[in-house]
Amino acid sequence: FSLEHVDSLEKTRRKVAAQIDEKLLQTYERMSRRFARVVVPIEGTACAGCRMSLPTSSIRAQAPHRVGVENCENCGRILYRR
């Protein structure tokens, strides 16, 4: 990457970060120091980050129309459905 390209990426990141809830962004940045992948999919009934099974109540509650951020109860990563 050229320095010009890096500057462009950093500018884009600042624009996107400004649109994200501040608390969520702080959580993401804190967790990114611990994990290479902070946002991971749910694979079957498990977190793809730590491979631990998610509680049944959490899995049932995650309907496709549900809005909000879900975290793995074991590792804390941000979860999403594919």
N, C-alpha and C positions, 0 to 999 in steps of 0.2 A: 504494500500500500504506500502511496505517496503521502506526504504530509498534508497536501491539499485535500486528498481523499479522506484522511482521518478527520480533518477539520469539518468537512461536510457531514460526515457521520456523527460527530459530536454535536453539531448544530441541530441535526435531525433528532437526535436523542433528547436534547433539551426541549425541543418543541413537543415531542410526544410525552415526555415526563411531566411537562406543565399541565397536561390534560388528565393525568392520573391522580386519584385521591392521594393526598400527601401521606396519610398514615400507611396506605397500601404500598406506596413507593418506598417509604422508609423501611417497611418490613422486607420488601424485595431486596433492597440494597444491603440490609443487614444479613439476610440469608445468603446473598450471593458471595459473601466472604467465606461462607461455610460450605456451600454446595456449588458444583459446576452448573447443575441444572436446578433452578429454583421452581420453575413452572413445569409440571409433569402431567401426563395423562393418567386417567384411571384405566387400568388394564384388567378387564373382567371385574373382579371385586377387590383389587389391590392397588396400592399406590405404586406407580412405575419407578419412583425414586428409591424407596426403601424396601419395596416388595412385601410390605406388611398388609394383611387383609384389613379392609375398612369395615367399620361396624355396620351391621345390616341396616340399622335405622338411618345411617348416613347415606347409604347406597340407595335406599328406597326414596329418600327425600330429594335426591338429585334428579328431578324430572328435567327433560330438555328445555322446558319453558322457565325453569327456575333462574332467578337473577341473584347474583351475589358471588362472593368469593368463598370457596371451600378449601380448607386446609387439612392435610393429613394429620390425624391425631397423634401419630407416632413421631414423624420427622418434622412436621410443620410446613412442608412444601405446599405450594399453591397447586391445586388440582383442577383438571379440566377433563371433559368427556370428548372423545373423538367423534 
